[in-house]
Amino acid sequence: MPIYATTEAKEFWDSSISARARSLAASRFCHLKTAANGSTDDEYRKKSALGIKKGAVVAGAPERFSNFISLLEAQGASVVFGKLEGRMILNSSGGVVENGGICLDRNSGIPYIPGSTVKGCARRFAVWDLSQTDDVDQKAEKLARLCLVFGYGDIEWNPGRDLKKGHCHSDFWLAMVPLEDTGPEHDSLRDRTWKDASERAQRIIIDKLGMKNLPRQLQGCVSFLPAFPEKDPGIDLDILTCHHPDYYEGKKKTATDDENPNPVVFPAVAKGGTFRFPLRPIRPRCSDDLLASTSGFLSEGLQQFGLGGKTNAGYGWFSMDSEAAKRAKNEREVAELAQSGPDEAAFAEIKAMHEKGQLVTKLNAYSFDEKFWPPDTSVGFELSLFEFVKSEASDLAASKKGKKAMENLAAKLKRPFP
């Protein structure tokens, strides 16, 4: 039973067309098929989705999220950078309009990926990878690593199937053979492999934890935090069309081509945005090796399985964004150098180049797009070059190329110029 907005609230919402919050459009002020006066609106889904698409977001929110994730990285977290290569559907069934929801940060309206979803993606690949290994020793090592990273409950160590329902007690046991062979006809091989692999894995876990016995339940050693985009990717409207509504509703015994198609409009996160996935180690249980393995699980999971709904239809697939990772690394180096200042050795090297008349050529190399900059120089050298020219060789910045180079360096280093 819907709760209709008061007249005052609806009038206020209708009067604020240019500043309607995206998160409120998705969770509160949705169009409903039946209005309070009893009238119906067949366009309610499209109107609701359009309200989300056009909804306003808080300016600067993605930058604040990125800064927070950079702070986590400075404290030892690992960050995976994934570029969304197709539209993404998350929390579609959790909205006010049936199958018309979307996962938005309630305060800013920015799409995000919950940590539980991120963990599920990484764990899915880890289990699949476990299933692809034939050697028992390697299988035991991978099983122990999976347990240490993601944790487990007491049911995870129970082999076999529920005789009444037919499903497996544990996906650990299921992964004793390739997951493509899920049928019960492979259960005898599962049991044989499980006996050796599980015992060896338990000994590895006990040794890693420094305990005498295997704990019944174990918390994972990595925290999977929500992933946020570097900038608002925007919302697209998508359509899923049912061509035989009468047949699926049981009104017809045969699906024929004379039925009226029923297009269902729903919102989806637009493709092309880069998301930052922070993985925070829980020390001291999480070693650098386990954290690196977790990053690998997530990277492969994003690329091979994707996230959200309809991944088999091309939604929710990611590629690794190496350029974004490089930019983030440069930003960290710039922030660190801002505290320490230019590198003294590099500053002396640049000064010597200037005395020999070689600095103008070096400076002009930075007048092009960053991908064409000299590959053998560090951010520390670039900062030293910028500061030297600005303070002691300002005449080099008078030329067209010199000025452009200084502007490019200033933009990257976040320094004022002139």
Secondary structure, DSSP 8 states (H G I E B T S, - for coil): ------HHHHHHHHH-GGG-BHHHHHHTS---SB-TTS-B-TTHHHHHHHHHHH-B--TTHHHHHHHHHHHHHHTT-EEEEEEE-S-B--SGGGSSSTT----B-TTT--B-B-HHHHHHHHHHHHHHHHHT---HHHHHHHHHHHHHHHEE-GGGG--SB-TTT--BS-HHHHTTS-TT--SGGGHHHHHHHHHHHHHHHHHHHHHHHT-SS--SSEE-SEEE--BEESS---EEEEEEEES-HHHHTTS-SS--TTS--EEEEEEEE-TT-EEEEEEEE-TTTS-HHHHHHHHHHHHHHHHHT-SSS-GGGTTT-EEE-HHHHHHHHHHHHHHHHHHH-S-HHHHHHHHHHHHTT-HHHHHHGGGS-GGGS-TT--HHHHHHHHHHHHHH-GGGGSSHHHHHHHHHHHHHHT----
